[in-house]
C-alpha cells in the first residue's frame, strides 16, 4: 500500500516536471526577444484597490516570462492617496523596474528613455 502511494507521488512529480519543462520550452520559442524596452501601465486613482498586489503580480509575470530586463511596470498616478504613494515608493525601492509617475509627467518620463 505504501509502495503504491510513493510510486504514484513519484509519477505525478515526473509528469508535473515534464509539463513544466514543455511550458518553458514553448515560452522560449514563442516569445520574441528584442533589445527594446516596453512598459506596462497600471492607471490608479482613489477608487483603485490593491495597487501593491497589481504591481507585484505584473512584475512577477514579467519575471516568469523572462522579460524582467525588457519589461517595466509604470503605475500611473491619477489622484491616489498619500498612503498609497508611500506604498508605491516602497515597492519601487524594493523591485527594480517598477515606476510611479503622475499622468502629467509622462512626457518627461519618456524623454530620456526613447
N, CA, C and O of each residue as an XYZ file, in Angstrom:
456
protein
N       0.825     -1.195      0.000
C       0.000      0.000      0.000
C       0.873      1.265      0.000
O       0.655      2.188     -0.785
N       1.856      1.282      0.893
C       2.740      2.443      0.967
C       3.564      2.580     -0.308
O       3.805      3.692     -0.779
N       3.994      1.458     -0.864
C       4.775      1.496     -2.105
C       3.960      2.083     -3.255
O       4.488      2.839     -4.071
N       2.694      1.740     -3.319
C       1.833      2.275     -4.370
C       1.673      3.781     -4.217
O       1.664      4.509     -5.210
N       1.547      4.249     -2.990
C       1.421      5.688     -2.742
C       2.693      6.418     -3.155
O       2.631      7.457     -3.813
N       3.845      5.876     -2.771
C       5.126      6.508     -3.113
C       5.305      6.542     -4.629
O       5.727      7.562     -5.173
N       4.992      5.449     -5.317
C       5.113      5.418     -6.763
C       4.154      6.385     -7.442
O       4.513      7.012     -8.438
N       2.951      6.512     -6.921
C       2.002      7.446     -7.529
C       2.470      8.887     -7.353
O       2.328      9.692     -8.274
N       3.022      9.230     -6.194
C       3.569     10.580     -5.987
C       4.757     10.792     -6.916
O       4.899     11.859     -7.512
N       5.606      9.783     -7.038
C       6.773      9.867     -7.913
C       6.361     10.095     -9.365
O       6.934     10.951    -10.039
N       5.396      9.357     -9.848
C       4.910      9.506    -11.226
C       4.266     10.880    -11.416
O       4.453     11.514    -12.455
N       3.509     11.343    -10.419
C       2.893     12.670    -10.508
C       3.954     13.752    -10.634
O       3.808     14.664    -11.449
N       5.024     13.667     -9.839
C       6.088     14.670     -9.911
C       6.828     14.611    -11.243
O       7.241     15.645    -11.768
N       6.997     13.428    -11.785
C       7.633     13.316    -13.105
C       6.754     13.974    -14.169
O       7.255     14.709    -15.020
N       5.460     13.714    -14.123
C       4.543     14.334    -15.093
C       4.507     15.850    -14.933
O       4.499     16.578    -15.926
N       4.484     16.323    -13.706
C       4.484     17.763    -13.457
C       5.764     18.410    -13.977
O       5.715     19.482    -14.581
N       6.894     17.777    -13.750
C       8.163     18.296    -14.261
C       8.207     18.311    -15.776
O       8.745     19.244    -16.372
N       7.651     17.292    -16.402
C       7.616     17.226    -17.864
C       6.746     18.338    -18.439
O       7.120     18.976    -19.423
N       5.599     18.567    -17.835
C       4.717     19.648    -18.294
C       5.386     21.003    -18.101
O       5.308     21.855    -18.986
N       6.040     21.220    -16.966
C       6.722     22.491    -16.718
C       7.866     22.693    -17.710
O       8.078     23.804    -18.196
N       8.593     21.636    -18.007
C       9.686     21.731    -18.960
C       9.168     22.083    -20.358
O       9.750     22.924    -21.043
N       8.090     21.449    -20.775
C       7.482     21.755    -22.079
C       6.979     23.193    -22.125
O       7.115     23.867    -23.146
N       6.401     23.662    -21.029
C       5.915     25.039    -20.947
C       7.062     26.022    -21.122
O       6.930     27.004    -21.853
N       8.174     25.773    -20.467
C       9.329     26.667    -20.576
C       9.867     26.673    -22.000
O      10.202     27.732    -22.531
N       9.954     25.512    -22.619
C      10.450     25.442    -23.995
C       9.521     26.194    -24.946
O       9.990     26.923    -25.820
N       8.207     26.022    -24.783
C       7.261     26.742    -25.652
C       7.367     28.246    -25.458
O       7.315     28.994    -26.434
N       7.513     28.704    -24.222
C       7.649     30.141    -23.993
C       8.908     30.684    -24.643
O       8.872     31.744    -25.269
N       9.995     29.993    -24.508
C      11.247     30.464    -25.099
C      11.180     30.488    -26.622
O      11.762     31.370    -27.254
N      10.481     29.535    -27.211
C      10.372     29.506    -28.667
C       9.394     30.535    -29.209
O       9.614     31.099    -30.281
N       8.317     30.781    -28.475
C       7.271     31.660    -28.993
C       7.501     33.134    -28.685
O       7.038     33.996    -29.432
N       8.202     33.435    -27.610
C       8.431     34.833    -27.270
C       9.580     35.396    -28.093
O      10.626     34.767    -28.246
N       9.363     36.578    -28.611
C      10.407     37.239    -29.376
C      11.233     38.105    -28.440
O      10.694     38.885    -27.655
N      12.520     37.960    -28.532
C      13.408     38.798    -27.734
C      13.778     40.027    -28.555
O      14.125     39.929    -29.732
N      13.699     41.150    -27.926
C      14.081     42.372    -28.612
C      14.951     43.189    -27.669
O      14.959     42.970    -26.458
N      15.661     44.107    -28.229
C      16.527     44.968    -27.427
C      15.797     46.212    -26.941
O      16.398     47.073    -26.298
N      14.528     46.310    -27.237
C      13.763     47.490    -26.860
C      12.975     47.229    -25.586
O      12.426     46.145    -25.385
N      12.930     48.215    -24.755
C      12.125     48.119    -23.542
C      10.661     48.360    -23.873
O      10.339     49.080    -24.818
N       9.793     47.765    -23.101
C       8.380     48.066    -23.211
C       7.832     48.313    -21.817
O       8.384     47.846    -20.821
N       6.748     49.049    -21.768
C       6.182     49.498    -20.500
C       4.750     49.027    -20.374
O       3.977     49.094    -21.330
N       4.402     48.555    -19.199
C       3.035     48.169    -18.881
C       2.502     49.207    -17.906
O       3.050     49.388    -16.818
N       1.434     49.885    -18.300
C       0.867     50.938    -17.473
C      -0.279     50.401    -16.616
O      -1.134     49.653    -17.092
N      -0.278     50.796    -15.350
C      -1.378     50.486    -14.440
C      -1.929     51.817    -13.950
O      -1.344     52.417    -13.048
N      -3.036     52.301    -14.514
C      -3.599     53.570    -14.043
C      -4.279     53.374    -12.688
O      -5.034     52.421    -12.494
N      -4.003     54.284    -11.758
C      -4.552     54.161    -10.406
C      -5.106     55.508     -9.947
O      -4.470     56.551    -10.102
N      -6.298     55.453     -9.385
C      -6.867     56.634     -8.742
C      -7.325     56.243     -7.341
O      -6.980     55.163     -6.863
N      -8.090     57.096     -6.680
C      -8.500     56.814     -5.304
C      -9.421     55.603     -5.205
O      -9.490     54.974     -4.149
N     -10.116     55.268     -6.259
C     -11.036     54.135     -6.231
C     -10.356     52.806     -6.556
O     -10.973     51.749     -6.425
N      -9.095     52.850     -6.977
C      -8.383     51.632     -7.330
C      -7.977     50.891     -6.059
O      -7.413     51.481     -5.137
N      -8.265     49.611     -6.023
C      -7.896     48.818     -4.855
C      -6.736     47.889     -5.199
O      -6.539     47.516     -6.355
N      -5.993     47.535     -4.192
C      -4.900     46.571     -4.297
C      -3.842     46.992     -5.313
O      -3.463     46.210     -6.185
N      -3.372     48.222     -5.195
C      -2.338     48.720     -6.108
C      -1.052     47.921     -5.930
O      -0.401     47.545     -6.905
N      -0.699     47.670     -4.685
C       0.524     46.931     -4.385
C       0.495     45.534     -5.013
O       1.475     45.095     -5.615
N      -0.634     44.845     -4.867
C      -0.741     43.500     -5.416
C      -0.680     43.510     -6.946
O      -0.096     42.615     -7.556
N      -1.283     44.525     -7.557
C      -1.253     44.619     -9.019
C       0.175     44.833     -9.526
O       0.590     44.228    -10.514
N       0.913     45.696     -8.840
C       2.292     45.956     -9.251
C       3.151     44.708     -9.063
O       3.918     44.339     -9.952
N       3.022     44.063     -7.912
C       3.773     42.834     -7.653
C       3.455     41.750     -8.674
O       4.360     41.117     -9.218
N       2.165     41.537     -8.935
C       1.786     40.445     -9.832
C       2.245     40.724    -11.258
O       2.667     39.804    -11.959
N       2.171     41.966    -11.694
C       2.625     42.300    -13.046
C       4.126     42.091    -13.169
O       4.607     41.554    -14.167
N       4.860     42.516    -12.152
C       6.318     42.334    -12.175
C       6.684     40.846    -12.119
O       7.623     40.406    -12.782
N       5.939     40.083    -11.326
C       6.188     38.650    -11.231
C       5.913     37.949    -12.553
O       6.656     37.048    -12.946
N       4.855     38.355    -13.240
C       4.551     37.764    -14.550
C       5.681     38.039    -15.543
O       6.045     37.167    -16.332
N       6.226     39.241    -15.503
C       7.348     39.557    -16.388
C       8.564     38.706    -16.040
O       9.277     38.245    -16.931
N       8.798     38.500    -14.767
C       9.937     37.679    -14.348
C       9.759     36.223    -14.767
O      10.710     35.577    -15.207
N       8.541     35.710    -14.629
C       8.291     34.328    -15.004
C       8.450     34.105    -16.504
O       8.827     33.016    -16.936
N       8.166     35.123    -17.288
C       8.330     35.025    -18.734
C       9.765     35.306    -19.181
O      10.088     35.163    -20.360
N      10.617     35.701    -18.251
C      11.991     36.019    -18.598
C      12.144     37.382    -19.229
O      13.131     37.643    -19.918
N      11.193     38.242    -19.006
C      11.193     39.568    -19.626
C      11.520     40.670    -18.622
O      11.239     41.838    -18.889
N      12.099     40.333    -17.488
C      12.317     41.353    -16.470
C      13.394     42.362    -16.853
O      13.465     43.431    -16.247
N      14.232     42.058    -17.839
C      15.209     43.043    -18.314
C      14.589     44.037    -19.285
O      15.045     45.176    -19.385
N      13.553     43.615    -19.999
C      12.955     44.457    -21.028
C      11.652     45.107    -20.577
O      11.388     46.254    -20.937
N      10.854     44.422    -19.819
C       9.550     44.933    -19.419
C       9.630     45.763    -18.153
O      10.292     45.375    -17.190
N       8.971     46.881    -18.152
C       8.910     47.777    -16.996
C       7.450     48.022    -16.638
O       6.586     48.069    -17.514
N       7.183     48.175    -15.358
C       5.830     48.435    -14.866
C       5.765     49.894    -14.429
O       6.569     50.339    -13.610
N       4.814     50.628    -14.974
C       4.634     52.035    -14.639
C       3.259     52.202    -14.004
O       2.234     51.925    -14.627
N       3.256     52.658    -12.765
C       1.998     52.947    -12.072
C       1.684     54.409    -12.336
O       2.437     55.303    -11.950
N       0.578     54.634    -12.988
C       0.183     55.970    -13.406
C      -0.696     56.593    -12.331
O      -1.825     56.155    -12.109
N      -0.176     57.609    -11.671
C      -0.865     58.274    -10.566
C      -1.903     59.242    -11.120
O      -1.562     60.286    -11.677
N      -3.163     58.883    -10.961
C      -4.269     59.740    -11.396
C      -5.052     60.226    -10.182
O      -6.278     60.331    -10.232
N      -4.348     60.521     -9.095
C      -5.005     61.018     -7.892
C      -5.117     59.975     -6.794
O      -6.213     59.717     -6.295
N      -4.003     59.375     -6.412
C      -4.045     58.403     -5.325
C      -3.700     59.087     -4.011
O      -3.198     60.211     -4.001
N      -3.970     58.412     -2.912
C      -3.743     58.997     -1.592
C      -2.260     58.951     -1.232
O      -1.470     58.261     -1.877
N      -1.898     59.705     -0.183
C      -0.506     59.753      0.257
C      -0.024     58.398      0.771
O       1.132     58.028      0.566
N      -0.911     57.662      1.439
C      -0.547     56.333      1.947
C      -0.199     55.394      0.795
O       0.770     54.639      0.876
N      -0.984     55.442     -0.269
C      -0.715     54.600     -1.436
C       0.565     55.028     -2.135
O       1.297     54.186     -2.656
N       0.848     56.343     -2.155
C       2.098     56.821     -2.739
C       3.294     56.285     -1.977
O       4.304     55.920     -2.579
N       3.187     56.233     -0.644
C       4.271     55.676      0.166
C       4.467     54.191     -0.127
O       5.600     53.718     -0.217
N       3.368     53.459     -0.274
C       3.463     52.037     -0.603
C       4.150     51.826     -1.946
O       4.999     50.945     -2.089
N       3.780     52.636     -2.919
C       4.367     52.500     -4.254
C       5.846     52.884     -4.220
O       6.657     52.280     -4.922
N       6.198     53.870     -3.418
C       7.605     54.243     -3.285
C       8.405     53.099     -2.682
O       9.531     52.839     -3.104
N       7.828     52.410     -1.691
C       8.491     51.235     -1.111
C       8.684     50.146     -2.156
O       9.747     49.531     -2.236
N       7.655     49.913     -2.950
C       7.735     48.890     -3.993
C       8.816     49.259     -5.004
O       9.585     48.399     -5.432
N       8.877     50.530     -5.387
C       9.857     50.971     -6.379
C      11.280     50.781     -5.862
O      12.184     50.442     -6.626
N      11.475     51.001     -4.567
C      12.806     50.810     -3.984
C      13.148     49.328     -3.870
O      14.303     48.932     -4.023
N      12.142     48.525     -3.604
C      12.342     47.088     -3.404
C      12.630     46.363     -4.705
O      13.527     45.522     -4.768
N      11.867     46.688     -5.747
C      11.970     45.993     -7.027
C      12.393     46.948     -8.115
O      11.825     48.029     -8.271
N      13.391     46.541     -8.863
C      13.833     47.330     -9.994
C      12.855     47.116    -11.150
O      12.466     45.982    -11.432
N      12.464     48.185    -11.808
C      11.566     48.060    -12.952
C      10.141     48.462    -12.656
O       9.275     48.318    -13.519
N       9.864     48.966    -11.449
C       8.534     49.481    -11.125
C       8.680     50.977    -10.875
O       9.466     51.403    -10.030
N       7.921     51.759    -11.613
C       7.992     53.211    -11.508
C       6.609     53.772    -11.190
O       5.589     53.179    -11.539
N       6.593     54.916    -10.525
C       5.342     55.612    -10.257
C       5.492     57.037    -10.770
O       6.376     57.776    -10.336
N       4.627     57.408    -11.688
C       4.670     58.765    -12.217
C       3.257     59.336    -12.237
O       2.268     58.605    -12.288
N       3.197     60.650    -12.196
C       1.899     61.316    -12.339
C       1.550     61.374    -13.818
O       2.433     61.368    -14.676
N       0.266     61.432    -14.105
C      -0.138     61.422    -15.515
C       0.323     62.674    -16.251
O       0.405     62.670    -17.479
N       0.627     63.750    -15.515
C       1.129     64.962    -16.158
C       2.591     64.818    -16.584
O       3.057     65.543    -17.463
N       3.313     63.882    -15.961
C       4.752     63.769    -16.179
C       5.138     62.657    -17.153
O       6.302     62.257    -17.188
N       4.207     62.159    -17.929
C       4.519     61.058    -18.844
C       5.552     61.491    -19.885
O       6.490     60.750    -20.181
N       5.378     62.677    -20.431
C       6.304     63.143    -21.469
C       7.716     63.268    -20.912
O       8.679     62.878    -21.571
N       7.842     63.803    -19.717
C       9.165     63.944    -19.103
C       9.776     62.580    -18.787
O      10.989     62.404    -18.892
N       8.951     61.631    -18.405
C       9.437     60.285    -18.080
C      10.055     59.615    -19.300
O      11.074     58.934    -19.186
N       9.443     59.805    -20.466
C       9.915     59.124    -21.667
C      10.918     59.928    -22.475
O      11.458     59.405    -23.449
N      11.192     61.176    -22.115
C      12.141     61.983    -22.888
C      13.526     61.340    -22.924
O      14.146     61.276    -23.985
N      14.010     60.873    -21.803
C      15.343     60.296    -21.778
C      15.369     58.818    -22.103
O      16.454     58.244    -22.200
N      14.234     58.181    -22.276
C      14.184     56.722    -22.438
C      13.946     56.275    -23.869
O      14.271     55.142    -24.225
N      13.388     57.140    -24.686
C      13.063     56.710    -26.065
C      14.131     57.162    -27.005
O      14.047     56.904    -28.205
